[in-house]
Amino acid sequence: MLTVAESKELVETHFAFSQPIRENRDAFRLSTTLNLSDLLGGFRLLPGNPTVAVEYTDEALRALQHAEQQVTAKANTEITRQF
């Protein structure tokens, strides 16, 4: 059976899922292409099928870090409650 300290260390070590992205930012590129006509409900401002590329790596990393903090905090709260 694990102690409280061992349990919390396990959480801190193995729940850090955003760390590989932070350490290797150049290896990840999170992006999408949006069709402007689809965004405007089929209304066409420009001829053809205009699209725009959006990169959201920074925002995705912030969201991952926030999620990681929330998951870790909840797990640590549960560990404290169980012990």
Chimera marker file (.cmm) of the C-alpha trace (Angstrom):
<marker_set name="trace">
<marker id="1" x="0.000" y="0.000" z="0.000" r="1" g="1" b="0" radius="0.5"/>
<marker id="2" x="1.221" y="3.508" z="-0.842" r="1" g="1" b="0" radius="0.5"/>
<marker id="3" x="1.612" y="6.310" z="1.662" r="1" g="1" b="0" radius="0.5"/>
<marker id="4" x="0.045" y="9.739" z="1.136" r="1" g="1" b="0" radius="0.5"/>
<marker id="5" x="3.405" y="11.157" z="0.054" r="1" g="1" b="0" radius="0.5"/>
<marker id="6" x="4.051" y="8.283" z="-2.369" r="1" g="1" b="0" radius="0.5"/>
<marker id="7" x="0.565" y="8.637" z="-3.835" r="1" g="1" b="0" radius="0.5"/>
<marker id="8" x="0.955" y="12.371" z="-4.376" r="1" g="1" b="0" radius="0.5"/>
<marker id="9" x="4.407" y="11.894" z="-5.896" r="1" g="1" b="0" radius="0.5"/>
<marker id="10" x="2.927" y="9.310" z="-8.272" r="1" g="1" b="0" radius="0.5"/>
<marker id="11" x="0.270" y="11.823" z="-9.341" r="1" g="1" b="0" radius="0.5"/>
<marker id="12" x="2.802" y="14.614" z="-9.838" r="1" g="1" b="0" radius="0.5"/>
<marker id="13" x="5.087" y="12.340" z="-11.867" r="1" g="1" b="0" radius="0.5"/>
<marker id="14" x="2.584" y="10.552" z="-14.098" r="1" g="1" b="0" radius="0.5"/>
<marker id="15" x="-0.159" y="13.141" z="-14.545" r="1" g="1" b="0" radius="0.5"/>
<marker id="16" x="2.201" y="15.685" z="-16.123" r="1" g="1" b="0" radius="0.5"/>
<marker id="17" x="0.928" y="15.127" z="-19.665" r="1" g="1" b="0" radius="0.5"/>
<marker id="18" x="1.754" y="18.603" z="-21.024" r="1" g="1" b="0" radius="0.5"/>
<marker id="19" x="5.457" y="18.373" z="-20.162" r="1" g="1" b="0" radius="0.5"/>
<marker id="20" x="6.536" y="16.633" z="-23.418" r="1" g="1" b="0" radius="0.5"/>
<marker id="21" x="4.933" y="19.424" z="-25.443" r="1" g="1" b="0" radius="0.5"/>
<marker id="22" x="6.546" y="22.156" z="-23.333" r="1" g="1" b="0" radius="0.5"/>
<marker id="23" x="9.949" y="20.476" z="-23.638" r="1" g="1" b="0" radius="0.5"/>
<marker id="24" x="9.655" y="19.818" z="-27.383" r="1" g="1" b="0" radius="0.5"/>
<marker id="25" x="7.600" y="22.746" z="-28.684" r="1" g="1" b="0" radius="0.5"/>
<marker id="26" x="9.203" y="22.581" z="-32.124" r="1" g="1" b="0" radius="0.5"/>
<marker id="27" x="7.993" y="19.001" z="-32.562" r="1" g="1" b="0" radius="0.5"/>
<marker id="28" x="4.309" y="19.958" z="-32.285" r="1" g="1" b="0" radius="0.5"/>
<marker id="29" x="2.160" y="22.130" z="-34.510" r="1" g="1" b="0" radius="0.5"/>
<marker id="30" x="-1.527" y="22.252" z="-33.786" r="1" g="1" b="0" radius="0.5"/>
<marker id="31" x="-3.472" y="23.927" z="-36.558" r="1" g="1" b="0" radius="0.5"/>
<marker id="32" x="-6.587" y="23.738" z="-38.663" r="1" g="1" b="0" radius="0.5"/>
<marker id="33" x="-7.939" y="25.212" z="-41.870" r="1" g="1" b="0" radius="0.5"/>
<marker id="34" x="-11.291" y="26.975" z="-41.768" r="1" g="1" b="0" radius="0.5"/>
<marker id="35" x="-13.590" y="27.408" z="-44.742" r="1" g="1" b="0" radius="0.5"/>
<marker id="36" x="-14.851" y="30.985" z="-44.467" r="1" g="1" b="0" radius="0.5"/>
<marker id="37" x="-18.062" y="30.227" z="-46.354" r="1" g="1" b="0" radius="0.5"/>
<marker id="38" x="-18.909" y="27.454" z="-43.880" r="1" g="1" b="0" radius="0.5"/>
<marker id="39" x="-18.288" y="29.810" z="-40.970" r="1" g="1" b="0" radius="0.5"/>
<marker id="40" x="-20.668" y="32.348" z="-42.472" r="1" g="1" b="0" radius="0.5"/>
<marker id="41" x="-23.447" y="29.806" z="-43.042" r="1" g="1" b="0" radius="0.5"/>
<marker id="42" x="-22.835" y="29.503" z="-46.765" r="1" g="1" b="0" radius="0.5"/>
<marker id="43" x="-22.667" y="33.260" z="-47.349" r="1" g="1" b="0" radius="0.5"/>
<marker id="44" x="-19.859" y="34.009" z="-49.770" r="1" g="1" b="0" radius="0.5"/>
<marker id="45" x="-17.914" y="37.247" z="-49.412" r="1" g="1" b="0" radius="0.5"/>
<marker id="46" x="-15.233" y="36.308" z="-51.906" r="1" g="1" b="0" radius="0.5"/>
<marker id="47" x="-15.326" y="34.240" z="-55.076" r="1" g="1" b="0" radius="0.5"/>
<marker id="48" x="-14.165" y="30.668" z="-54.908" r="1" g="1" b="0" radius="0.5"/>
<marker id="49" x="-13.771" y="28.770" z="-51.680" r="1" g="1" b="0" radius="0.5"/>
<marker id="50" x="-11.684" y="31.017" z="-49.373" r="1" g="1" b="0" radius="0.5"/>
<marker id="51" x="-9.994" y="29.394" z="-46.412" r="1" g="1" b="0" radius="0.5"/>
<marker id="52" x="-7.821" y="30.589" z="-43.571" r="1" g="1" b="0" radius="0.5"/>
<marker id="53" x="-5.224" y="28.551" z="-41.664" r="1" g="1" b="0" radius="0.5"/>
<marker id="54" x="-5.213" y="28.948" z="-37.898" r="1" g="1" b="0" radius="0.5"/>
<marker id="55" x="-2.385" y="27.785" z="-35.662" r="1" g="1" b="0" radius="0.5"/>
<marker id="56" x="-3.378" y="27.295" z="-32.051" r="1" g="1" b="0" radius="0.5"/>
<marker id="57" x="-0.345" y="25.593" z="-30.510" r="1" g="1" b="0" radius="0.5"/>
<marker id="58" x="0.097" y="28.239" z="-27.787" r="1" g="1" b="0" radius="0.5"/>
<marker id="59" x="-3.574" y="28.189" z="-26.790" r="1" g="1" b="0" radius="0.5"/>
<marker id="60" x="-3.688" y="24.385" z="-26.867" r="1" g="1" b="0" radius="0.5"/>
<marker id="61" x="-0.654" y="24.252" z="-24.585" r="1" g="1" b="0" radius="0.5"/>
<marker id="62" x="-2.311" y="26.673" z="-22.147" r="1" g="1" b="0" radius="0.5"/>
<marker id="63" x="-5.461" y="24.539" z="-22.167" r="1" g="1" b="0" radius="0.5"/>
<marker id="64" x="-3.440" y="21.356" z="-21.586" r="1" g="1" b="0" radius="0.5"/>
<marker id="65" x="-1.584" y="22.946" z="-18.690" r="1" g="1" b="0" radius="0.5"/>
<marker id="66" x="-4.861" y="24.120" z="-17.148" r="1" g="1" b="0" radius="0.5"/>
<marker id="67" x="-6.400" y="20.659" z="-17.535" r="1" g="1" b="0" radius="0.5"/>
<marker id="68" x="-3.297" y="19.064" z="-16.041" r="1" g="1" b="0" radius="0.5"/>
<marker id="69" x="-3.496" y="21.363" z="-13.012" r="1" g="1" b="0" radius="0.5"/>
<marker id="70" x="-7.182" y="20.565" z="-12.537" r="1" g="1" b="0" radius="0.5"/>
<marker id="71" x="-6.685" y="16.792" z="-12.821" r="1" g="1" b="0" radius="0.5"/>
<marker id="72" x="-3.703" y="16.855" z="-10.465" r="1" g="1" b="0" radius="0.5"/>
<marker id="73" x="-5.534" y="18.980" z="-7.891" r="1" g="1" b="0" radius="0.5"/>
<marker id="74" x="-8.586" y="16.693" z="-7.960" r="1" g="1" b="0" radius="0.5"/>
<marker id="75" x="-6.424" y="13.583" z="-7.649" r="1" g="1" b="0" radius="0.5"/>
<marker id="76" x="-4.513" y="15.069" z="-4.713" r="1" g="1" b="0" radius="0.5"/>
<marker id="77" x="-7.786" y="16.062" z="-3.037" r="1" g="1" b="0" radius="0.5"/>
<marker id="78" x="-9.053" y="12.506" z="-3.441" r="1" g="1" b="0" radius="0.5"/>
<marker id="79" x="-5.799" y="11.107" z="-2.041" r="1" g="1" b="0" radius="0.5"/>
<marker id="80" x="-6.113" y="13.351" z="0.997" r="1" g="1" b="0" radius="0.5"/>
<marker id="81" x="-9.761" y="12.328" z="1.415" r="1" g="1" b="0" radius="0.5"/>
<marker id="82" x="-8.936" y="8.618" z="1.200" r="1" g="1" b="0" radius="0.5"/>
<marker id="83" x="-6.170" y="8.804" z="3.766" r="1" g="1" b="0" radius="0.5"/>
<link id1="1" id2="2" r="1" g="1" b="0" radius="0.2"/>
<link id1="2" id2="3" r="1" g="1" b="0" radius="0.2"/>
<link id1="3" id2="4" r="1" g="1" b="0" radius="0.2"/>
<link id1="4" id2="5" r="1" g="1" b="0" radius="0.2"/>
<link id1="5" id2="6" r="1" g="1" b="0" radius="0.2"/>
<link id1="6" id2="7" r="1" g="1" b="0" radius="0.2"/>
<link id1="7" id2="8" r="1" g="1" b="0" radius="0.2"/>
<link id1="8" id2="9" r="1" g="1" b="0" radius="0.2"/>
<link id1="9" id2="10" r="1" g="1" b="0" radius="0.2"/>
<link id1="10" id2="11" r="1" g="1" b="0" radius="0.2"/>
<link id1="11" id2="12" r="1" g="1" b="0" radius="0.2"/>
<link id1="12" id2="13" r="1" g="1" b="0" radius="0.2"/>
<link id1="13" id2="14" r="1" g="1" b="0" radius="0.2"/>
<link id1="14" id2="15" r="1" g="1" b="0" radius="0.2"/>
<link id1="15" id2="16" r="1" g="1" b="0" radius="0.2"/>
<link id1="16" id2="17" r="1" g="1" b="0" radius="0.2"/>
<link id1="17" id2="18" r="1" g="1" b="0" radius="0.2"/>
<link id1="18" id2="19" r="1" g="1" b="0" radius="0.2"/>
<link id1="19" id2="20" r="1" g="1" b="0" radius="0.2"/>
<link id1="20" id2="21" r="1" g="1" b="0" radius="0.2"/>
<link id1="21" id2="22" r="1" g="1" b="0" radius="0.2"/>
<link id1="22" id2="23" r="1" g="1" b="0" radius="0.2"/>
<link id1="23" id2="24" r="1" g="1" b="0" radius="0.2"/>
<link id1="24" id2="25" r="1" g="1" b="0" radius="0.2"/>
<link id1="25" id2="26" r="1" g="1" b="0" radius="0.2"/>
<link id1="26" id2="27" r="1" g="1" b="0" radius="0.2"/>
<link id1="27" id2="28" r="1" g="1" b="0" radius="0.2"/>
<link id1="28" id2="29" r="1" g="1" b="0" radius="0.2"/>
<link id1="29" id2="30" r="1" g="1" b="0" radius="0.2"/>
<link id1="30" id2="31" r="1" g="1" b="0" radius="0.2"/>
<link id1="31" id2="32" r="1" g="1" b="0" radius="0.2"/>
<link id1="32" id2="33" r="1" g="1" b="0" radius="0.2"/>
<link id1="33" id2="34" r="1" g="1" b="0" radius="0.2"/>
<link id1="34" id2="35" r="1" g="1" b="0" radius="0.2"/>
<link id1="35" id2="36" r="1" g="1" b="0" radius="0.2"/>
<link id1="36" id2="37" r="1" g="1" b="0" radius="0.2"/>
<link id1="37" id2="38" r="1" g="1" b="0" radius="0.2"/>
<link id1="38" id2="39" r="1" g="1" b="0" radius="0.2"/>
<link id1="39" id2="40" r="1" g="1" b="0" radius="0.2"/>
<link id1="40" id2="41" r="1" g="1" b="0" radius="0.2"/>
<link id1="41" id2="42" r="1" g="1" b="0" radius="0.2"/>
<link id1="42" id2="43" r="1" g="1" b="0" radius="0.2"/>
<link id1="43" id2="44" r="1" g="1" b="0" radius="0.2"/>
<link id1="44" id2="45" r="1" g="1" b="0" radius="0.2"/>
<link id1="45" id2="46" r="1" g="1" b="0" radius="0.2"/>
<link id1="46" id2="47" r="1" g="1" b="0" radius="0.2"/>
<link id1="47" id2="48" r="1" g="1" b="0" radius="0.2"/>
<link id1="48" id2="49" r="1" g="1" b="0" radius="0.2"/>
<link id1="49" id2="50" r="1" g="1" b="0" radius="0.2"/>
<link id1="50" id2="51" r="1" g="1" b="0" radius="0.2"/>
<link id1="51" id2="52" r="1" g="1" b="0" radius="0.2"/>
<link id1="52" id2="53" r="1" g="1" b="0" radius="0.2"/>
<link id1="53" id2="54" r="1" g="1" b="0" radius="0.2"/>
<link id1="54" id2="55" r="1" g="1" b="0" radius="0.2"/>
<link id1="55" id2="56" r="1" g="1" b="0" radius="0.2"/>
<link id1="56" id2="57" r="1" g="1" b="0" radius="0.2"/>
<link id1="57" id2="58" r="1" g="1" b="0" radius="0.2"/>
<link id1="58" id2="59" r="1" g="1" b="0" radius="0.2"/>
<link id1="59" id2="60" r="1" g="1" b="0" radius="0.2"/>
<link id1="60" id2="61" r="1" g="1" b="0" radius="0.2"/>
<link id1="61" id2="62" r="1" g="1" b="0" radius="0.2"/>
<link id1="62" id2="63" r="1" g="1" b="0" radius="0.2"/>
<link id1="63" id2="64" r="1" g="1" b="0" radius="0.2"/>
<link id1="64" id2="65" r="1" g="1" b="0" radius="0.2"/>
<link id1="65" id2="66" r="1" g="1" b="0" radius="0.2"/>
<link id1="66" id2="67" r="1" g="1" b="0" radius="0.2"/>
<link id1="67" id2="68" r="1" g="1" b="0" radius="0.2"/>
<link id1="68" id2="69" r="1" g="1" b="0" radius="0.2"/>
<link id1="69" id2="70" r="1" g="1" b="0" radius="0.2"/>
<link id1="70" id2="71" r="1" g="1" b="0" radius="0.2"/>
<link id1="71" id2="72" r="1" g="1" b="0" radius="0.2"/>
<link id1="72" id2="73" r="1" g="1" b="0" radius="0.2"/>
<link id1="73" id2="74" r="1" g="1" b="0" radius="0.2"/>
<link id1="74" id2="75" r="1" g="1" b="0" radius="0.2"/>
<link id1="75" id2="76" r="1" g="1" b="0" radius="0.2"/>
<link id1="76" id2="77" r="1" g="1" b="0" radius="0.2"/>
<link id1="77" id2="78" r="1" g="1" b="0" radius="0.2"/>
<link id1="78" id2="79" r="1" g="1" b="0" radius="0.2"/>
<link id1="79" id2="80" r="1" g="1" b="0" radius="0.2"/>
<link id1="80" id2="81" r="1" g="1" b="0" radius="0.2"/>
<link id1="81" id2="82" r="1" g="1" b="0" radius="0.2"/>
<link id1="82" id2="83" r="1" g="1" b="0" radius="0.2"/>
</marker_set>
